Amino acid sequence: MNRIKEVLEEKGITQTWLAEQLGKSYNMVNGYVQNRNQPRLEVLFEIARILGVDPKDLIQSKH
């Protein structure tokens, strides 16, 4: 599970904008946001860079 959806909401950023920044389709990014698909590690790091957060902030810990 990832926290991409929560971070986007906290920052007021749309999935469409993120998809454009990543060079990925909206459907691909929506899959990440809805936790249907998990991004590869390098994509996760790129998302973190674009959003200005630590990559760990995008990963949900399993407590």
Buried (B, 14 or more C-beta within 10 A) or exposed (E): EBBBBEBBEEEEBEBEEBBEBBEBEBEBBBBBBEEEBBBEEEBBEBBBEEBEBEBEBBBEEEE
